[in-house]
Amino acid sequence: MFANPIAVVPDPAHSRIEERFKAIGTTAGRHILVVFTLRRRQGDILIRPINARYMHRK
């Protein structure tokens, strides 16, 4: 997913304690949606995935 251009937008409707983001991109010719948050641990910034799924019309 990260080899192609992606769109990242905040998700304020679902984040009460920590800031969440939605990333939309493509992988293997299919659109994918990933919801994630950023965490700090020992000075490093880590990506914590919350949900990932292929997008479809439904």
N, CA, C and O atoms as a printed pandas DataFrame, in Angstrom:
     atom_number atom_name residue_name chain_id  residue_number  x_coord  y_coord  z_coord
0              1         N          MET        A               1    0.815   -1.192    0.000
1              2        CA          MET        A               1    0.000    0.000    0.000
2              3         C          MET        A               1    0.856    1.252    0.000
3              4         O          MET        A               1    0.479    2.249   -0.616
4              5         N          PHE        A               2    1.980    1.230    0.663
5              6        CA          PHE        A               2    2.793    2.438    0.804
6              7         C          PHE        A               2    3.683    2.699   -0.406
7              8         O          PHE        A               2    4.355    3.728   -0.463
8              9         N          ALA        A               3    3.697    1.780   -1.380
9             10        CA          ALA        A               3    4.478    2.001   -2.590
10            11         C          ALA        A               3    3.768    2.952   -3.547
11            12         O          ALA        A               3    4.409    3.567   -4.399
12            13         N          ASN        A               4    2.459    3.077   -3.416
13            14        CA          ASN        A               4    1.651    3.954   -4.261
14            15         C          ASN        A               4    1.224    5.184   -3.456
15            16         O          ASN        A               4    1.303    5.168   -2.228
16            17         N          PRO        A               5    0.775    6.246   -4.126
17            18        CA          PRO        A               5    0.281    7.418   -3.385
18            19         C          PRO        A               5   -0.926    7.051   -2.518
19            20         O          PRO        A               5   -1.784    6.270   -2.928
20            21         N          ILE        A               6   -0.976    7.620   -1.329
21            22        CA          ILE        A               6   -2.090    7.369   -0.417
22            23         C          ILE        A               6   -2.641    8.698    0.080
23            24         O          ILE        A               6   -1.950    9.716    0.056
24            25         N          ALA        A               7   -3.881    8.678    0.525
25            26        CA          ALA        A               7   -4.514    9.846    1.144
26            27         C          ALA        A               7   -4.693    9.536    2.623
27            28         O          ALA        A               7   -5.224    8.483    2.978
28            29         N          VAL        A               8   -4.255   10.442    3.484
29            30        CA          VAL        A               8   -4.396   10.274    4.926
30            31         C          VAL        A               8   -5.207   11.447    5.455
31            32         O          VAL        A               8   -4.865   12.607    5.225
32            33         N          VAL        A               9   -6.293   11.130    6.170
33            34        CA          VAL        A               9   -7.152   12.166    6.740
34            35         C          VAL        A               9   -7.431   11.831    8.206
35            36         O          VAL        A               9   -7.472   10.655    8.570
36            37         N          PRO        A              10   -7.624   12.853    9.054
37            38        CA          PRO        A              10   -7.973   12.585   10.448
38            39         C          PRO        A              10   -9.372   11.982   10.555
39            40         O          PRO        A              10  -10.206   12.172    9.670
40            41         N          ASP        A              11   -9.619   11.266   11.625
41            42        CA          ASP        A              11  -10.910   10.632   11.888
42            43         C          ASP        A              11  -11.421   11.101   13.244
43            44         O          ASP        A              11  -11.439   10.317   14.192
44            45         N          PRO        A              12  -11.842   12.375   13.362
45            46        CA          PRO        A              12  -12.227   12.909   14.675
46            47         C          PRO        A              12  -13.509   12.309   15.227
47            48         O          PRO        A              12  -13.720   12.349   16.439
48            49         N          ALA        A              13  -14.375   11.752   14.383
49            50        CA          ALA        A              13  -15.631   11.196   14.862
50            51         C          ALA        A              13  -15.438    9.948   15.716
51            52         O          ALA        A              13  -16.291    9.630   16.545
52            53         N          HIS        A              14  -14.332    9.241   15.526
53            54        CA          HIS        A              14  -14.115    7.989   16.246
54            55         C          HIS        A              14  -12.933    8.036   17.199
55            56         O          HIS        A              14  -12.513    6.997   17.710
56            57         N          SER        A              15  -12.397    9.200   17.445
57            58        CA          SER        A              15  -11.234    9.269   18.330
58            59         C          SER        A              15  -11.559   10.153   19.526
59            60         O          SER        A              15  -11.718   11.367   19.395
60            61         N          ARG        A              16  -11.654    9.541   20.665
61            62        CA          ARG        A              16  -11.946   10.278   21.891
62            63         C          ARG        A              16  -10.696   10.492   22.737
63            64         O          ARG        A              16  -10.488   11.576   23.282
64            65         N          ILE        A              17   -9.878    9.472   22.843
65            66        CA          ILE        A              17   -8.690    9.549   23.693
66            67         C          ILE        A              17   -7.452    9.879   22.882
67            68         O          ILE        A              17   -6.665   10.739   23.277
68            69         N          GLU        A              18   -7.268    9.209   21.753
69            70        CA          GLU        A              18   -6.102    9.441   20.916
70            71         C          GLU        A              18   -6.536    9.788   19.499
71            72         O          GLU        A              18   -7.634    9.422   19.080
72            73         N          GLU        A              19   -5.692   10.483   18.766
73            74        CA          GLU        A              19   -6.016   10.915   17.414
74            75         C          GLU        A              19   -5.922    9.736   16.450
75            76         O          GLU        A              19   -4.904    9.044   16.404
76            77         N          ARG        A              20   -6.981    9.510   15.685
77            78        CA          ARG        A              20   -7.008    8.435   14.700
78            79         C          ARG        A              20   -6.967    9.018   13.299
79            80         O          ARG        A              20   -7.356   10.162   13.067
80            81         N          PHE        A              21   -6.488    8.206   12.378
81            82        CA          PHE        A              21   -6.378    8.600   10.983
82            83         C          PHE        A              21   -6.927    7.499   10.095
83            84         O          PHE        A              21   -6.938    6.326   10.467
84            85         N          LYS        A              22   -7.387    7.902    8.899
85            86        CA          LYS        A              22   -7.791    6.955    7.868
86            87         C          LYS        A              22   -6.840    7.140    6.690
87            88         O          LYS        A              22   -6.549    8.266    6.285
88            89         N          ALA        A              23   -6.366    6.040    6.152
89            90        CA          ALA        A              23   -5.515    6.067    4.966
90            91         C          ALA        A              23   -6.210    5.261    3.877
91            92         O          ALA        A              23   -6.670    4.144    4.112
92            93         N          ILE        A              24   -6.280    5.842    2.683
93            94        CA          ILE        A              24   -6.896    5.171    1.550
94            95         C          ILE        A              24   -5.836    5.051    0.458
95            96         O          ILE        A              24   -5.204    6.036    0.078
96            97         N          GLY        A              25   -5.657    3.843   -0.034
97            98        CA          GLY        A              25   -4.666    3.607   -1.075
98            99         C          GLY        A              25   -5.032    2.378   -1.881
99           100         O          GLY        A              25   -6.148    1.868   -1.780
100          101         N          THR        A              26   -4.097    1.905   -2.676
101          102        CA          THR        A              26   -4.333    0.704   -3.473
102          103         C          THR        A              26   -3.220   -0.299   -3.229
103          104         O          THR        A              26   -2.078    0.065   -2.950
104          105         N          THR        A              27   -3.578   -1.557   -3.339
105          106        CA          THR        A              27   -2.622   -2.641   -3.260
106          107         C          THR        A              27   -3.138   -3.782   -4.129
107          108         O          THR        A              27   -4.314   -4.137   -4.050
108          109         N          ALA        A              28   -2.302   -4.337   -4.928
109          110        CA          ALA        A              28   -2.673   -5.438   -5.825
110          111         C          ALA        A              28   -3.891   -5.074   -6.669
111          112         O          ALA        A              28   -4.716   -5.938   -6.969
112          113         N          GLY        A              29   -4.011   -3.801   -7.055
113          114        CA          GLY        A              29   -5.106   -3.372   -7.909
114          115         C          GLY        A              29   -6.425   -3.140   -7.210
115          116         O          GLY        A              29   -7.419   -2.835   -7.869
116          117         N          ARG        A              30   -6.467   -3.273   -5.897
117          118        CA          ARG        A              30   -7.706   -3.065   -5.135
118          119         C          ARG        A              30   -7.528   -1.890   -4.186
119          120         O          ARG        A              30   -6.429   -1.634   -3.694
120          121         N          HIS        A              31   -8.621   -1.181   -3.935
121          122        CA          HIS        A              31   -8.584   -0.081   -2.974
122          123         C          HIS        A              31   -8.649   -0.640   -1.561
123          124         O          HIS        A              31   -9.369   -1.602   -1.295
124          125         N          ILE        A              32   -7.887   -0.027   -0.656
125          126        CA          ILE        A              32   -7.835   -0.494    0.726
126          127         C          ILE        A              32   -7.973    0.700    1.663
127          128         O          ILE        A              32   -7.485    1.792    1.369
128          129         N          LEU        A              33   -8.642    0.483    2.794
129          130        CA          LEU        A              33   -8.817    1.490    3.833
130          131         C          LEU        A              33   -8.141    0.985    5.101
131          132         O          LEU        A              33   -8.402   -0.134    5.543
132          133         N          VAL        A              34   -7.278    1.801    5.682
133          134        CA          VAL        A              34   -6.596    1.444    6.918
134          135         C          VAL        A              34   -6.863    2.542    7.941
135          136         O          VAL        A              34   -6.645    3.721    7.664
136          137         N          VAL        A              35   -7.332    2.155    9.118
137          138        CA          VAL        A              35   -7.534    3.085   10.232
138          139         C          VAL        A              35   -6.405    2.820   11.223
139          140         O          VAL        A              35   -6.145    1.673   11.589
140          141         N          PHE        A              36   -5.739    3.885   11.653
141          142        CA          PHE        A              36   -4.581    3.697   12.528
142          143         C          PHE        A              36   -4.416    4.890   13.464
143          144         O          PHE        A              36   -5.039    5.937   13.281
144          145         N          THR        A              37   -3.583    4.712   14.447
145          146        CA          THR        A              37   -3.192    5.783   15.350
146          147         C          THR        A              37   -1.678    5.752   15.492
147          148         O          THR        A              37   -1.037    4.745   15.194
148          149         N          LEU        A              38   -1.125    6.842   15.940
149          150        CA          LEU        A              38    0.317    6.923   16.153
150          151         C          LEU        A              38    0.602    6.845   17.644
151          152         O          LEU        A              38   -0.086    7.480   18.444
152          153         N          ARG        A              39    1.606    6.076   18.017
153          154        CA          ARG        A              39    1.997    5.927   19.418
154          155         C          ARG        A              39    3.474    6.255   19.562
155          156         O          ARG        A              39    4.269    6.003   18.656
156          157         N          ARG        A              40    3.828    6.812   20.692
157          158        CA          ARG        A              40    5.238    7.060   21.011
158          159         C          ARG        A              40    5.699    6.026   22.021
159          160         O          ARG        A              40    5.041    5.790   23.034
160          161         N          ARG        A              41    6.838    5.412   21.733
161          162        CA          ARG        A              41    7.415    4.443   22.669
162          163         C          ARG        A              41    8.925    4.615   22.646
163          164         O          ARG        A              41    9.563    4.388   21.618
164          165         N          GLN        A              42    9.485    5.006   23.746
165          166        CA          GLN        A              42   10.923    5.196   23.917
166          167         C          GLN        A              42   11.481    6.143   22.850
167          168         O          GLN        A              42   12.555    5.900   22.298
168          169         N          GLY        A              43   10.747    7.221   22.565
169          170        CA          GLY        A              43   11.209    8.212   21.610
170          171         C          GLY        A              43   10.917    7.889   20.159
171          172         O          GLY        A              43   11.128    8.735   19.289
172          173         N          ASP        A              44   10.432    6.675   19.871
173          174        CA          ASP        A              44   10.086    6.289   18.506
174          175         C          ASP        A              44    8.595    6.504   18.273
175          176         O          ASP        A              44    7.798    6.410   19.207
176          177         N          ILE        A              45    8.223    6.788   17.043
177          178        CA          ILE        A              45    6.818    6.888   16.674
178          179         C          ILE        A              45    6.434    5.604   15.959
179          180         O          ILE        A              45    7.043    5.237   14.954
180          181         N          LEU        A              46    5.430    4.930   16.479
181          182        CA          LEU        A              46    4.972    3.659   15.932
182          183         C          LEU        A              46    3.578    3.815   15.354
183          184         O          LEU        A              46    2.792    4.624   15.847
184          185         N          ILE        A              47    3.264    3.064   14.332
185          186        CA          ILE        A              47    1.922    3.032   13.753
186          187         C          ILE        A              47    1.183    1.852   14.364
187          188         O          ILE        A              47    1.639    0.712   14.270
188          189         N          ARG        A              48    0.036    2.126   14.992
189          190        CA          ARG        A              48   -0.803    1.064   15.549
190          191         C          ARG        A              48   -2.028    0.912   14.656
191          192         O          ARG        A              48   -2.919    1.761   14.694
192          193         N          PRO        A              49   -2.095   -0.155   13.848
193          194        CA          PRO        A              49   -3.268   -0.354   13.008
194          195         C          PRO        A              49   -4.478   -0.727   13.859
195          196         O          PRO        A              49   -4.368   -1.523   14.792
196          197         N          ILE        A              50   -5.618   -0.155   13.535
197          198        CA          ILE        A              50   -6.862   -0.455   14.238
198          199         C          ILE        A              50   -7.744   -1.333   13.366
199          200         O          ILE        A              50   -8.369   -2.277   13.851
200          201         N          ASN        A              51   -7.791   -1.018   12.075
201          202        CA          ASN        A              51   -8.619   -1.785   11.155
202          203         C          ASN        A              51   -8.040   -1.636    9.747
203          204         O          ASN        A              51   -7.475   -0.597    9.407
204          205         N          ALA        A              52   -8.184   -2.668    8.945
205          206        CA          ALA        A              52   -7.767   -2.625    7.543
206          207         C          ALA        A              52   -8.713   -3.517    6.765
207          208         O          ALA        A              52   -8.997   -4.649    7.158
208          209         N          ARG        A              53   -9.195   -2.979    5.649
209          210        CA          ARG        A              53  -10.110   -3.775    4.831
210          211         C          ARG        A              53  -10.087   -3.296    3.397
211          212         O          ARG        A              53   -9.788   -2.137    3.108
212          213         N          TYR        A              54  -10.411   -4.222    2.501
213          214        CA          TYR        A              54  -10.588   -3.849    1.108
214          215         C          TYR        A              54  -11.894   -3.074    0.984
215          216         O          TYR        A              54  -12.879   -3.402    1.645
216          217         N          MET        A              55  -11.901   -2.064    0.151
217          218        CA          MET        A              55  -13.103   -1.266   -0.053
218          219         C          MET        A              55  -13.952   -1.910   -1.151
219          220         O          MET        A              55  -13.417   -2.490   -2.096
220          221         N          HIS        A              56  -15.269   -1.804   -1.021
221          222        CA          HIS        A              56  -16.196   -2.285   -2.027
222          223         C          HIS        A              56  -17.404   -1.367   -2.058
223          224         O          HIS        A              56  -17.552   -0.515   -1.182
224          225         N          ARG        A              57  -18.252   -1.521   -3.027
225          226        CA          ARG        A              57  -19.377   -0.616   -3.213
226          227         C          ARG        A              57  -20.360   -0.641   -2.050
227          228         O          ARG        A              57  -20.946    0.395   -1.734
228          229         N          LYS        A              58  -20.558   -1.754   -1.418
229          230        CA          LYS        A              58  -21.523   -1.871   -0.321
230          231         C          LYS        A              58  -21.052   -1.088    0.872
231          232         O          LYS        A              58  -21.729   -1.061    1.900
